[in-house]
Amino acid sequence: MSDFRSDPPRVIVADDQQDVLTALRLLLKNDGMQVTTVSSPAGLLEAVRSETLDVALIDLNYTRDTTSGREGLDLLPQVHAIDGSLPVIVMTAWGTIDVAVEAMRRGARDFLEKPWDNHRVLALVRNQVSYSREVRNGRRLEAENQLLRSAGDEDFIAEAPAMRAVLDTVERIAPSDASVLITGENGTGKGLIARFIHKRSQRAAKAFISVNMGSIPETVFESEMMGHVRGAFTDAKADRVGRFELADGGTLFMDEIGNVPVSQQPKLLRIIESGEFERVGSSRTQRANVRIVAATNANLAELVAQGRFRQDLLFRLNTIEVRLPPLRERREDIVPIAYRRLAALAAKYGRRIEGFDDGALQILRTYTWPGNVRELGNVIERAVLMARGVSITATDLRLDTQVPASAPSIEAMSLEDAERLLIRTALRRADGNVNAAAEALGLSRSAMYRRLEKLGVRTDGQ
């Protein structure tokens, strides 16, 4: 039994089955905890509002014959809106790995399947009690913030020769005002390099404005980039500042530059060449002193040959080209990046995980990483969430399969979940090419990007 006599932890258990409530109340009470039980989401929210709690164990399903976990998933943000520091452990008899990961991404601290192991229940609750109290005392929070700051976008891991060459080039070109084109596969860190260039430039004190060019619908391209004046079109109820104007004096990072519609490329070329533009609906010419950094995973030379990208625009963009190597070409960096990501995520999720066992390290080193650094980060995040011990194992990495055997069929999914699955599948089949995936799904490019943003799907299919 834990020594909680001087300050017993307050634990709440929410479940619609009375035998579950009784069993957990007795188990936790015998371990020195004060336990409140409720049988409905409304009862849980009321208790969180009215009591000071250390940990909450909540069921994911409350309606008879419901197994999706949706009720519990929807509860998580409501609980944290009331008490953002309350650790939540979710539990269900119908859990899948996907549900567990989704729950923890929404703020749950851990996951418990029924029937449970009593020792595991007590270990989970004790750990979260400790975490909760440290956060509320401020000690854990400060350590977490410091750890996350140390993993900021300036702190690159670049031990591999291929990456050292990249950073050497970046350090030399950053102080200039030359346009830079960053190329490389999805997930290689093009956005981080763009910020690195800005922060090492003479414009570091000014704005860094980032825009995903592929997500801008063709019909509003000029308004987004150059701005508009009130009354310029039906929905223009007020003046709007465009991206070039926002970046005046600083850096404009145009990601996925290869997705700019051909019809808009002359307008983009004009402002890059002259620095002059007019807001939509205005004849007043304005100037913007902007350094251009662009990025793409596409082969722009091939797009030029196909008539889908202007050659003169390409010349303006790639005064200097920086190619980022895929992770498979910088294997010396894989383990250090994994440990850095592990430290940040363990702090974020309140997990006491010390490192990787030998089997996990071997897989990290030999896996091909088609999704590059972004995929590595996603894999580490999932492993941190699902690990049961103090070290991440090869099983925790789950790199042998990306879809659990117990994943629900599409018939059992909500419309939103089914759409998310179809889009991810299309992106993977298209190797991350958004245009190709959109075409396969019968969507326009702008409609595809709207769905990606709405559903929280990344272009690498994660």
Phi, psi and omega per residue, in radians:
M1 nan 2.387 3.121
S2 -1.260 2.649 3.139
D3 -1.561 1.420 3.141
F4 -1.895 0.273 -2.980
R5 -1.111 -0.632 -3.087
S6 -1.288 -0.493 -3.123
D7 -2.640 1.360 -3.050
P8 -1.065 2.333 3.079
P9 -1.155 2.571 3.083
R10 -1.791 2.026 -3.098
V11 -2.073 2.397 3.038
I12 -2.009 2.399 3.119
V13 -2.082 2.194 -3.141
A14 -2.064 2.072 3.134
D15 -2.788 2.623 -3.125
D16 -1.568 -0.001 3.136
Q17 -1.868 2.150 -3.051
Q18 -1.136 -0.624 -3.133
D19 -1.168 -0.569 3.069
V20 -1.166 -0.782 3.127
L21 -1.057 -0.766 -3.113
T22 -1.132 -0.805 -3.102
A23 -1.102 -0.775 -3.122
L24 -1.241 -0.611 3.109
R25 -1.100 -0.771 3.136
L26 -1.158 -0.761 -3.117
L27 -1.063 -0.831 -3.076
L28 -1.313 -0.621 3.108
K29 -1.108 -0.695 3.115
N30 -1.170 -0.287 3.093
D31 -1.663 0.174 3.052
G32 1.588 0.317 -3.095
M33 -1.850 2.660 3.000
Q34 -1.622 2.206 -2.973
V35 -2.118 2.253 2.984
T36 -1.908 2.391 3.114
T37 -2.097 2.457 3.071
V38 -2.384 2.724 -3.047
S39 -1.995 0.149 -3.101
S40 -2.590 2.768 3.062
P41 -1.025 -0.691 3.138
A42 -1.093 -0.705 3.115
G43 -1.131 -0.652 3.111
L44 -1.112 -0.856 -3.105
L45 -1.089 -0.665 3.117
E46 -1.135 -0.711 3.138
A47 -1.169 -0.700 3.128
V48 -1.112 -0.615 3.114
R49 -1.202 -0.630 -2.935
S50 -1.763 -0.265 -3.067
E51 -2.130 2.716 2.975
T52 -1.621 2.004 -3.012
L53 -2.068 2.668 3.100
D54 -1.721 -0.624 -3.088
V55 -2.627 2.577 3.011
A56 -2.171 2.288 2.977
L57 -1.872 2.048 -3.067
I58 -2.203 2.450 3.065
D59 -1.303 2.695 3.104
L60 -1.654 -0.209 -3.108
N61 -2.314 2.286 -3.106
Y62 -2.186 -0.317 3.140
T63 -1.666 2.402 -3.091
R64 -0.949 2.360 3.097
D65 1.186 0.226 3.069
T66 -1.672 2.272 -3.079
T67 -2.271 0.082 -3.036
S68 -1.320 -0.391 -3.062
G69 1.442 0.031 -3.058
R70 -1.090 -0.651 -3.121
E71 -1.076 -0.783 3.141
G72 -1.204 -0.672 3.103
L73 -1.075 -0.697 3.119
D74 -1.235 -0.430 3.126
L75 -1.247 -0.597 -3.021
L76 -0.955 -0.892 3.135
P77 -1.143 -0.500 3.111
Q78 -1.203 -0.698 3.098
V79 -1.109 -0.811 -3.076
H80 -1.301 -0.344 3.022
A81 -1.188 -0.492 3.118
I82 -1.494 -0.809 -3.128
D83 -2.415 1.674 -3.059
G84 -1.195 -0.275 -3.106
S85 -1.742 0.007 -3.092
L86 -1.335 2.042 3.071
P87 -1.217 2.353 -3.138
V88 -2.083 2.250 3.009
I89 -1.877 2.120 -3.126
V90 -1.645 2.592 -3.115
M91 -2.495 2.513 3.113
T92 -2.830 2.666 3.061
A93 -1.532 -0.097 -3.034
W94 -2.096 0.441 -2.998
G95 -1.269 2.617 2.939
T96 -2.181 2.893 3.118
I97 -1.038 -0.725 -3.133
D98 -1.051 -0.731 3.128
V99 -1.133 -0.721 3.141
A100 -1.081 -0.820 -3.135
V101 -1.113 -0.741 3.126
E102 -1.084 -0.720 3.126
A103 -1.079 -0.750 -3.107
M104 -1.296 -0.509 3.024
R105 -1.200 -0.416 3.089
R106 -1.543 0.041 3.024
G107 2.144 -0.121 3.090
A108 -1.173 2.605 -3.114
R109 -1.601 -0.463 3.135
D110 -2.821 3.113 -2.985
F111 -2.399 2.364 -3.087
L112 -2.321 2.168 3.096
E113 -1.653 2.527 3.031
K114 -1.642 2.514 -0.121
P115 -1.227 2.560 -3.035
W116 -1.722 2.899 2.995
D117 -1.707 2.175 -3.057
N118 -0.999 -0.702 -3.135
H119 -1.109 -0.680 3.118
R120 -1.173 -0.720 3.110
V121 -1.001 -0.872 -3.098
L122 -1.124 -0.694 3.141
A123 -1.122 -0.763 3.135
L124 -1.081 -0.820 -3.085
V125 -1.156 -0.763 3.127
R126 -1.027 -0.789 -3.130
N127 -1.075 -0.736 -3.118
Q128 -1.282 -0.503 3.027
V129 -1.096 -0.814 3.133
S130 -1.068 -0.783 -3.141
Y131 -1.086 -0.814 -3.113
S132 -0.998 -0.779 -3.082
R133 -1.230 -0.620 3.098
E134 -1.158 -0.710 3.113
V135 -1.060 -0.820 -3.079
R136 -1.194 -0.407 3.062
N137 -1.480 -0.160 3.093
G138 1.594 -0.261 -3.073
R139 -1.188 -0.867 -3.087
R140 -1.180 -0.668 -3.103
L141 -1.086 -0.776 -3.140
E142 -1.118 -0.717 3.115
A143 -1.099 -0.708 3.130
E144 -1.123 -0.798 -3.135
N145 -1.073 -0.714 3.132
Q146 -1.121 -0.692 -3.136
L147 -1.152 -0.743 3.137
L148 -1.174 -0.637 3.106
R149 -1.120 -0.644 -3.112
S150 -1.194 -0.333 3.116
A151 -1.743 0.455 -3.099
G152 -1.177 3.047 -2.994
D153 -1.267 -0.180 3.099
E154 -1.453 -0.378 -2.967
D155 -1.588 1.371 -3.093
F156 -1.387 2.568 2.941
I157 -1.778 2.020 -3.035
A158 -2.520 1.097 3.109
E159 -1.457 -0.459 -3.117
A160 -1.188 2.450 3.131
P161 -0.950 -0.691 -3.117
A162 -1.079 -0.661 -3.110
M163 -1.405 -0.565 3.092
R164 -1.109 -0.638 3.098
A165 -1.123 -0.678 3.104
V166 -1.085 -0.869 -3.097
L167 -1.155 -0.565 3.072
D168 -1.100 -0.750 3.094
T169 -1.101 -0.787 -3.112
V170 -1.083 -0.744 3.141
E171 -1.071 -0.619 -3.107
R172 -1.330 -0.602 -3.066
I173 -1.608 -0.351 -3.039
A174 -0.993 -0.745 -3.099
P175 -1.170 -0.292 -3.131
S176 -1.421 3.080 3.051
D177 -1.832 0.228 -3.090
A178 -1.125 2.486 3.044
S179 -1.179 2.490 -3.091
V180 -2.208 2.321 3.022
L181 -1.935 2.061 3.133
I182 -1.755 2.144 -3.130
T183 -2.054 2.763 3.123
G184 2.691 2.899 -3.120
E185 -1.168 2.875 3.045
N186 -0.992 2.387 3.027
G187 1.468 0.170 -3.111
T188 -1.507 -0.166 3.085
G189 1.761 0.561 -3.110
K190 -1.103 -0.657 3.118
G191 -1.140 -0.652 3.107
L192 -1.146 -0.705 3.116
I193 -1.141 -0.666 3.108
A194 -1.057 -0.764 3.108
R195 -1.159 -0.649 3.112
F196 -1.051 -0.789 3.123
I197 -1.053 -0.787 -3.139
H198 -1.077 -0.789 -3.069
K199 -1.244 -0.343 3.084
R200 -1.679 0.057 -3.084
S201 -1.676 3.004 3.070
Q202 -1.289 -0.078 3.129
R203 -1.741 0.174 -2.999
A204 -1.010 -0.526 -3.116
A205 -1.380 -0.186 -3.132
K206 -1.724 -3.078 -2.994
A207 -1.263 2.531 2.924
F208 -1.974 1.913 -3.099
I209 -1.888 2.145 -3.114
S210 -1.931 2.354 3.122
V211 -2.446 2.308 3.053
N212 -1.484 1.854 -3.029
M213 -1.164 -0.494 -3.124
G214 -1.273 -0.315 -3.075
S215 -1.590 -0.061 -3.106
I216 -1.563 2.050 3.085
P217 -1.054 2.514 -3.080
E218 -1.010 -0.596 -3.066
T219 -1.190 -0.378 -3.121
V220 -2.066 0.276 -3.076
F221 -1.015 -0.865 -3.113
E222 -1.095 -0.716 -3.136
S223 -1.103 -0.725 -3.133
E224 -1.174 -0.724 -3.028
M225 -1.537 -0.665 -3.081
M226 -1.868 -0.255 -3.112
G227 1.553 3.056 3.073
H228 -2.581 2.898 3.078
V229 -1.864 2.791 3.140
R230 -1.000 2.326 3.114
G231 1.477 0.049 -3.119
A232 -1.115 -0.538 3.065
F233 -2.693 3.131 -2.954
T234 -0.961 -0.802 -3.068
D235 -1.580 0.090 -3.123
A236 -1.462 1.406 -3.075
K237 -1.504 -0.148 3.116
A238 -2.723 2.800 3.062
D239 -1.080 2.547 3.102
R240 -2.295 2.345 3.093
V241 -1.508 2.277 3.135
G242 -1.462 3.060 -3.052
R243 -1.170 -0.639 3.130
F244 -1.126 -0.742 -3.141
E245 -1.155 -0.684 3.109
L246 -1.086 -0.590 -3.079
A247 -1.547 0.074 -3.088
D248 -0.924 2.188 -3.103
G249 1.535 -0.232 -3.079
G250 -2.087 -2.490 -3.057
T251 -2.111 2.355 3.027
L252 -1.898 2.039 3.131
F253 -1.756 1.990 -3.136
M254 -1.828 1.744 -3.128
D255 -1.446 2.658 -3.129
E256 0.922 0.839 -3.091
I257 -1.075 -0.466 -3.135
G258 -1.161 -0.205 -3.116
N259 -1.667 0.103 3.091
V260 -1.175 2.242 3.137
P261 -1.020 2.503 -3.112
V262 -0.990 -0.649 -3.100
S263 -1.143 -0.397 -3.106
Q264 -1.708 -0.178 -3.072
Q265 -1.125 -0.639 3.090
P266 -1.088 -0.643 3.129
K267 -1.177 -0.669 3.109
L268 -1.185 -0.708 3.131
L269 -1.084 -0.734 -3.095
R270 -1.062 -0.800 -3.098
I271 -1.255 -0.564 3.090
I272 -1.180 -0.685 -3.119
E273 -1.240 -0.769 -2.988
S274 -1.839 -0.369 -3.039
G275 1.320 0.133 -3.092
E276 -1.887 2.565 3.120
F277 -2.780 2.866 3.005
E278 -2.196 2.389 3.012
R279 -1.120 2.605 3.098
V280 -1.044 2.246 -3.138
G281 1.577 0.024 -3.128
S282 -2.222 2.534 3.071
S283 -1.736 0.042 -3.106
R284 -1.421 2.107 -3.135
T285 -1.423 2.291 3.107
Q286 -2.083 2.848 3.128
R287 -2.135 2.552 3.075
A288 -2.339 2.175 3.108
N289 -1.619 1.652 -2.968
V290 -2.221 2.374 2.952
R291 -1.578 2.332 -3.095
I292 -1.740 2.182 2.939
V293 -2.161 2.167 -3.122
A294 -2.109 2.792 3.135
A295 -2.521 2.612 3.104
T296 -2.772 2.660 2.971
N297 -1.821 0.043 -3.125
A298 -1.609 2.795 3.035
N299 -1.553 1.725 -3.053
L300 -1.162 -0.528 3.101
A301 -1.088 -0.703 3.089
E302 -1.155 -0.689 3.112
L303 -1.122 -0.635 3.076
V304 -1.097 -0.779 -3.135
A305 -1.098 -0.538 -3.138
Q306 -1.497 -0.032 -3.120
G307 1.352 0.309 -3.090
R308 -1.798 -0.049 3.106
F309 -2.607 2.346 -3.095
R310 -1.258 2.333 -3.131
Q311 -1.177 -0.657 -3.133
D312 -1.189 -0.535 3.061
L313 -1.206 -0.708 3.092
L314 -1.056 -0.744 3.120
F315 -1.045 -0.667 -3.136
R316 -1.222 -0.535 -3.055
L317 -1.449 -0.623 -2.983
N318 -1.870 0.862 2.970
T319 -0.913 -0.749 3.020
I320 -2.308 2.254 3.098
E321 -1.881 2.312 3.091
V322 -2.046 2.030 3.112
R323 -1.696 2.176 3.088
L324 -1.584 2.198 -3.129
P325 -1.254 2.555 3.025
P326 -1.168 2.829 -3.064
L327 -1.075 -0.542 -3.141
R328 -1.159 -0.290 3.105
E329 -1.708 0.078 3.113
R330 -2.437 0.946 -3.005
R331 -1.111 -0.408 3.107
E332 -1.082 -0.379 -3.079
D333 -1.597 -0.201 -2.990
I334 -1.076 -0.927 -3.090
V335 -1.156 -0.782 3.082
P336 -1.031 -0.703 3.098
I337 -1.118 -0.723 3.137
A338 -1.065 -0.747 3.131
Y339 -1.179 -0.680 3.107
R340 -1.095 -0.785 -3.141
R341 -1.144 -0.691 3.119
L342 -1.041 -0.793 -3.122
A343 -1.049 -0.799 -3.121
A344 -1.142 -0.757 -3.077
L345 -1.289 -0.632 3.083
A346 -1.067 -0.691 3.084
A347 -1.185 -0.755 -3.107
K348 -1.053 -0.750 -3.059
Y349 -1.699 0.047 3.101
G350 1.192 0.583 -3.133
R351 -1.831 2.343 3.100
R352 -1.623 1.491 -3.122
I353 -2.114 2.212 -2.972
E354 -1.623 -0.441 -3.097
G355 3.006 -2.645 -3.097
F356 -2.106 2.489 3.043
D357 -1.403 3.075 -3.034
D358 -1.078 -0.683 -3.138
G359 -1.124 -0.701 3.120
A360 -1.160 -0.729 3.125
L361 -1.089 -0.675 3.124
Q362 -1.103 -0.745 3.130
I363 -1.162 -0.733 3.125
L364 -0.997 -0.708 -3.067
R365 -1.303 -0.529 -2.997
T366 -1.783 -0.295 -3.136
Y367 -1.145 2.592 -3.041
T368 -1.400 -0.315 3.093
W369 0.907 1.090 3.121
P370 -1.088 -0.464 3.108
G371 -1.619 0.082 3.024
N372 1.068 -2.570 -3.026
V373 -1.076 -0.629 3.132
R374 -1.093 -0.752 3.111
E375 -1.130 -0.723 3.106
L376 -1.012 -0.779 3.110
G377 -1.079 -0.721 3.122
N378 -1.124 -0.728 3.136
V379 -1.114 -0.764 3.124
I380 -1.132 -0.689 3.117
E381 -1.057 -0.817 3.138
R382 -1.092 -0.713 -3.124
A383 -1.151 -0.693 3.102
V384 -1.080 -0.711 -3.124
L385 -1.192 -0.600 -2.990
M386 -1.783 -0.194 -3.085
A387 -1.094 2.454 -3.141
R388 -1.795 -0.234 -3.106
G389 -2.062 -2.945 -3.116
V390 -1.488 -0.172 3.079
S391 -2.186 2.493 3.073
I392 -1.359 2.314 -3.115
T393 -1.807 3.001 3.073
A394 -1.052 -0.641 3.117
T395 -1.116 -0.691 3.137
D396 -1.086 -0.571 -3.117
L397 -1.208 -0.546 3.073
R398 0.893 0.798 3.140
L399 -1.554 -0.017 3.086
D400 -1.390 -0.406 3.137
T401 -2.700 2.513 -3.134
Q402 -1.741 -0.164 -3.115
V403 -2.187 2.067 -3.137
P404 -1.131 2.568 -3.108
A405 -1.067 -0.461 -3.086
S406 -1.620 0.249 -3.125
A407 -1.054 2.469 -3.098
P408 -1.177 2.624 3.084
S409 -1.247 2.822 -3.094
I410 -1.135 -0.462 3.122
E411 -1.147 -0.440 -3.103
A412 -1.591 -0.046 -3.073
M413 -1.551 2.772 2.951
S414 -1.282 2.885 3.134
L415 -1.036 -0.708 -3.119
E416 -1.146 -0.765 3.140
D417 -1.151 -0.667 3.126
A418 -1.148 -0.713 3.112
E419 -1.123 -0.696 3.123
R420 -1.085 -0.757 3.133
L421 -1.089 -0.790 -3.121
L422 -1.113 -0.701 -3.131
I423 -1.191 -0.753 3.106
R424 -1.065 -0.727 3.140
T425 -1.100 -0.758 3.138
A426 -1.110 -0.690 3.133
L427 -1.150 -0.711 3.132
R428 -1.155 -0.715 3.122
R429 -1.147 -0.508 -3.132
A430 -1.633 0.191 3.140
D431 0.958 0.665 3.071
G432 1.458 0.028 3.129
N433 -1.363 1.884 -3.038
V434 -1.131 -0.730 -3.126
N435 -1.078 -0.755 -3.136
A436 -1.160 -0.703 3.123
A437 -1.136 -0.720 3.118
A438 -1.080 -0.756 3.134
E439 -1.092 -0.708 3.133
A440 -1.127 -0.539 -3.133
L441 -1.579 -0.051 -3.127
G442 1.306 0.507 -3.123
L443 -1.961 2.667 2.972
S444 -1.300 2.834 -3.127
R445 -1.068 -0.774 -3.119
S446 -1.179 -0.647 3.106
A447 -1.143 -0.641 3.106
M448 -1.100 -0.804 -3.123
Y449 -1.146 -0.621 3.089
R450 -1.092 -0.700 3.128
R451 -1.206 -0.687 3.097
L452 -1.013 -0.774 -3.129
E453 -1.200 -0.764 -3.115
K454 -1.100 -0.730 -3.029
L455 -1.601 -0.085 3.132
G456 1.223 0.553 -3.123
V457 -1.696 2.316 3.103
R458 -1.507 2.817 -3.084
T459 -1.243 -0.186 3.050
D460 -1.571 0.148 3.099
G461 1.502 0.129 -3.118
Q462 -1.634 nan nan
